[in-house]
Amino acid sequence: MSRAIEVDTKTFFRFWLVIAAIIVGGLFLWRARTGLIIVFVALFLAVAINPLAKKIDRIDKSHERRTLTVVLAVSLVLGVIGTVIAVAGPMVVGETTKFLSQAPETVQQGFASFGGANQVGEMFGIEDFSEQVVEMVKKFTSNFLSDISGIVVSSVSAIAGLLTSAVLVIVLTILFLTQGPGLLESFWKKVEKRDSETGKVLKRVVTKIADVVAKYVTGQVMVAAIDGCVVGLTIFIMSLIFGFSSGFAIPMALISMVFILVPMFGAILACAIITLLLLFQSPAAGISFLVFYVIYQQVENNIIAPKIQGNTLQLPTLAILIAMTIGMYMFGLLGVIVSIPIAGVIKVLVDEYPNLRKLRSS
């Protein structure tokens, strides 16, 4: 049995206006996604760098120089990033290029020391096995090196776009740090003027959420610093044992320190890069480092990182591990990166839920 539903004209138009607004809003967000990402990154960096700026500002308590301390804090962060790129980048590129250029000769010498290579090839119906392998390695290395050159040349425009985005992020971060507190304070005054209790509760919640992000970044930097020191010391000791240059210790430590800032996946990338670079110097050193780092990562992931993050965010170790596991399987790398701050934000909202509920009911 069918029933006719009567809808007045006003409701009909209001319904389609809501649908149209949702579609237009979605298109706007999609078209503005790059700009929104830049603003979000700048805001995240501003919240993360703010504690450092406050510490610099406390050095001279007689004068308040907010702009100067902000510029110094941002410059310090950029200086660390630039140092890592300047020290580790050329070494990684140089060692990789050197290894690839010497690979055919190394393979040829290896076959020369093992005279039975061609006999093994003949067993599988392959004549001149050693010569074919050496020729294949020559083609691979030459093609790889030419591809790298082509990528560098074709990436000039991409690098220019990346530099433009980086400059915008830096400028927005400085503006958020210098002008943001004043604008936010003005906003809270207006809210408290309309409803004092609502303004106080919302201000406290937002302040706690910003504190969670700042503490998370601080904890992650501490974990990265510990990891970098362990890697640097390990490679220095290995250089004495296996006879390669001890100058590898600092660049490898910096590489590890940077990649560890990305939870879970960063350790895999750092381990792969450092192991390969050590294999170029000494196969035994590369394998030894791989075994050591896999063991150390178990200690870091299950003891060091949860302990530090748990202390800074006041979250139990179990909650940290659950958040990272859920984030990884739901959203992959992005989920891992944001899972711990989100867990901290959820804790803040749970703690403040009674106060927020009072505001809603009043």
Secondary structure, DSSP 4 states (H G I P E B T S, - for coil): --------HHHHHHHHHHHHHHHHHHHHHHHTHHHHHHHHHHHHHHHHHHHHHHHHHTTSTTS--HHHHHHHHHHHHHHHHHHHHHHHHHHHHHHHHHHHHHHHHHHHHHHHH-TTHHHHHHHTT-SSHHHHHHHHHHHHHHHHHHHHHHHHHHTHHHHHHHHHHHHHHHHHHHHHHHHHHHHHHHHHHHHHHH-HHHHHHHHHHHHHHHHHHHHHHHHHHHHHHHHHHHHHHHHHHHHHHH---GGGHHHHHHHHHHHHTSTTHHHHHHHHHHHHHHHHH-HHHHHHHHHHHHHHHHHIIIIIHHHHHHHHHT--HHHHHHHHHHHHHHHHHHHHHHHHHHHHHHHHHHHHHHHHHHHHH-
